[in-house]
Structure formats: C-alpha cells, structure tokens
C-alpha cells in the first residue's frame, strides 16, 4: 500500500473517531446533568413536597405545593394569552399573508424569539407591575405569554404550510369559502402538529425563570389572587438554591426534578401525538 | 351563431378565425352549449400561457382536451371554475360563459357549486369516507342528518363506489386504494349536483382496471352533467369523448367531434400528435 493510501486510511479513521467522540461527549454531558439531577432530586423528593407549604429557614421539612399550583396558574394564563395570538398569527402568515407584510411579521417573530427572556420580564414589569404597584401572577403570565406568541406562531405557520395545496383546492372546488376551507380542512389536517408545537412551547416557557423574577416574584404561602405575588417552581429553585440552608438545597433539587419530569412528560406526549399524525398522513401520500 | 356554414377546415383554425369556430360547434351539437370560452387569453405574470381560446362545451356531452405536456390544457381547465385564482400573478382576458352568464361576474363559491372538479392526484380530506362526500353539501348548508346520509349514499352510488364502502363509511378515506380514492373524489364532487364536471387527468395515477371503472362512470354521468376531461391518454379521449380539442403551445389547434379528430383531422399538427409522431 502506498504512503498516500495509508495516510488517507489513517485520516479516515481519525476523523471518524473524532466525530464519534464529540457526539458521545455532547450526549454524555446531557446525561450527566440529568443523572445528577435525578439522583439528588429523587433522594430529596417526598410526599410532603407535593402537599406542604415551604417552612421558614431553619425548620426542616415542608414542601412546594404552592409553587406547583402557582406554576400551573401562571403557565395556564400565559397559554391563554399567547396561544390564541400565536395561532391566529400563524394562520394569517400561512393562508393570507402577502409578501411584504408577512416577511416583516415573520422576521419580527424570529427576533422576538431570540430576545433574552429577562428583557421580556422587564417589559412585563414596566407595563403591569409598575402601574399596579405590585408583583402579580398576571404580570408573570404576560411575560411568559409574550414568549409563547412567536413560538406558537412560527410552528402553526409551518404545520399549515405542510398541508398540501391540493387539499385547499379540493375544498375551494366544492364551493367552500376561503375561511370555511381553512377552518374545516386546512386547520384540522394540521391540528396534530399545531397541538404538538403548542405543548412543546408551553413546556419551554414552564421552565423559564428570568421573566418571573420581577413579575410574579415569589411567595412562601398560597397566593391570594391573580394580582398577588405568586410562587412558581423555577423561581423557587432559584431562591432555594442560593439560600445558605442545607434543607432548602434539598428542596431545590426536588423541585428541579419535578420540573424536569413535567417537561419530559410534555415532550413525550408531543412526540406521541406527532408520530401518530405523521403515520395517518403517510397513508394519503 | 347558427348562421354559420363553415367547413370542417375552419373549425380546425380557431386561432385564425375564432368567431366562426364557435358557430361550427353549435352546428355539430344537438343542444346549445353549456359553457363557452370566448377569445380567452391567460397569463402567468408576463408569460402568456393561453392564446385566444374559443370553444364550446355541449350540454350532456363529454369533451376531451388533449395535447402534449405544457400545452395549456390543464391551465384552460382550471380557468373554467376559476380555481386558477388561488395561484398568484395569474390573469385572464376574454370571457367564459356558463349558460350565457359570464363566470367572472359570479361569486366563486356559487360558481364552483355549479362546476365541480376532480384533480389529477386524488385529494381526499383527512376525514372519514362519509365526511368527505358530505363536505360539499355541508358547506352549502345541508345540516339534517338524514339529508346528509341520503346525499352520501346517492353520491357514492353515482360514483359506483357504494358497494365497496357501504360498511366502512366512518373509516378514514386514506384506507381506500388509489382508484377508490379517485372515485371518492368524484363522489364528493357529485354530492353538490354540479351542472358541469371538470376532470384534470383523473386516471393518470391509476391502473387500467381502475381507469376502466372511471371511464364507465363518465358514460353514466353524461346524462346528468356536462363533462370536460383533460387527458394525456389519447385512447382514453377516443373511448370516452364526444368532442375533442387538441392544444399545442397554448393554442387550440383543432376542435371537432372525436371521430373527426381521430380519423380525419384537418391540421397536420393534430395528425402528427395522434399518430404519435411527436408529443
């Protein structure tokens, strides 16, 4: 074998090994984090975590029931704010938009998607917290809802675009008006995908901490209303993790694990829905 | 119109003498034309895809449009129910008449209820078989369950599909074979009782048996509506059509009874095409 061929062979093996090592490194970092979190979280997790309020510093035990409910409240309200706007915006972009205006909307949505989440928090603080003179679940929900809009909008647009043009023509050729065609054929055909996108979007905002720090703030007790400071899992993790108490660190690990499991559950659900949707469509294509 | 006494030859030169051509059609037909295209030009942006098309579609007759790929026959078909308007930057000049009413003056929703269309690739909606057929009646305001069921059965029978699907009306339309899906699309189009049925190469993706079924179907439907079929398959045109129009490079080269087109075409281009010398 000539020198040149040997060199080629060596280079081939070397590069293959390098790409393999990098791939393994990327995955193992992820698994390291997940494993560490699961190990620490699982040890700290008990039934009290789901049923009790946090204890004052120094006392052992307690839980984060208020933060679980608070997170659910905030994320639900954020979904009610963000999902409809994103959905209808996506329908506009896919079905109605002309060239110029759509380009601007799409571009701005992508920019908004890339805005640091803490900046969104500052916005919600300015328009809700400052005028009302109080931190509130509403302000937190607005911040998260704003983050959800571009995610939902672009996802909805993409899934609607994937609906074959022949379906639209089929509906129009039967005398359906444009809005009826969209409402009865295009959106139902893309619904699995849109629902999946929304679940993933909601899972993403559920883990956000920065936008909540100075909007919904935190609360050691049950929140007494939408216009009151409200505990949430991410902020609870943050405050407990930086506190100088061993037992609070334990609680933070548990909260991290619960949040992770919730997001994981949402991902699995989304993938399940989407995979069934694709197989249904394959029959047609 | 009926004063025309043009020879067959002028029929074959529509783009040279478009006005006399329409008259010739009437002379050949038993009934007045259901649809007429008068000096139709069609543009994709700056590109002119159709040049001065004038031709009549006779009531309860099957008209086939043949020609090589890209000759404009599908484009022409798509202007007849104005579905071309879903494509940006398209423009039409000239007139298309449905029962002597200008279709460009009619609401598209109303127009398309009267002129049904079946596409090249079957395009059932991701719904059940019954819901596919019921789609047209439903968007046109049929609500009562018994009425919907009645129209679903009648349309599936008319499309010769009822016996094959009557036990699985609630199953997905995608569970059907390709030929069945295309007949489902025909049933769906028939469910709104169209006066005219446009078919854009409806058999191009089907095997000979499924094709034969659809051709039989067209014969049966002739009594109830006026049919226009675009086809690549010249045998198909010869088998099913009463009239045939030959398109080439965006022009209607020749239009006449199918018998004349296939046996004694007036134009050399037509003869070359149907004898397979090009295209």
HADDOCK unambig.tbl for C-alpha pairs under 7 A between the chains (distance, minus, plus):
assign (segid A and resid 166 and name CA) (segid B and resid 123 and name CA) 6.19 0.50 0.50
assign (segid A and resid 167 and name CA) (segid B and resid 123 and name CA) 6.01 0.50 0.50
assign (segid A and resid 167 and name CA) (segid B and resid 125 and name CA) 6.53 0.50 0.50
assign (segid A and resid 170 and name CA) (segid B and resid 123 and name CA) 6.67 0.50 0.50
assign (segid A and resid 173 and name CA) (segid B and resid 83 and name CA) 6.86 0.50 0.50
assign (segid A and resid 173 and name CA) (segid B and resid 112 and name CA) 5.52 0.50 0.50
assign (segid A and resid 173 and name CA) (segid B and resid 116 and name CA) 6.28 0.50 0.50
assign (segid A and resid 173 and name CA) (segid B and resid 117 and name CA) 6.01 0.50 0.50
assign (segid A and resid 174 and name CA) (segid B and resid 112 and name CA) 5.91 0.50 0.50
assign (segid A and resid 174 and name CA) (segid B and resid 113 and name CA) 5.76 0.50 0.50
assign (segid A and resid 174 and name CA) (segid B and resid 116 and name CA) 6.46 0.50 0.50
assign (segid A and resid 174 and name CA) (segid B and resid 136 and name CA) 5.34 0.50 0.50
assign (segid A and resid 174 and name CA) (segid B and resid 189 and name CA) 6.56 0.50 0.50
assign (segid A and resid 175 and name CA) (segid B and resid 109 and name CA) 4.24 0.50 0.50
assign (segid A and resid 175 and name CA) (segid B and resid 110 and name CA) 6.37 0.50 0.50
assign (segid A and resid 175 and name CA) (segid B and resid 112 and name CA) 4.80 0.50 0.50
assign (segid A and resid 175 and name CA) (segid B and resid 113 and name CA) 4.89 0.50 0.50
assign (segid A and resid 175 and name CA) (segid B and resid 136 and name CA) 6.97 0.50 0.50
assign (segid A and resid 176 and name CA) (segid B and resid 109 and name CA) 6.03 0.50 0.50
assign (segid A and resid 176 and name CA) (segid B and resid 139 and name CA) 5.91 0.50 0.50
assign (segid A and resid 177 and name CA) (segid B and resid 109 and name CA) 6.04 0.50 0.50
assign (segid A and resid 185 and name CA) (segid B and resid 125 and name CA) 6.79 0.50 0.50
assign (segid A and resid 189 and name CA) (segid B and resid 126 and name CA) 6.21 0.50 0.50
assign (segid A and resid 283 and name CA) (segid B and resid 174 and name CA) 5.55 0.50 0.50
assign (segid A and resid 284 and name CA) (segid B and resid 174 and name CA) 5.22 0.50 0.50
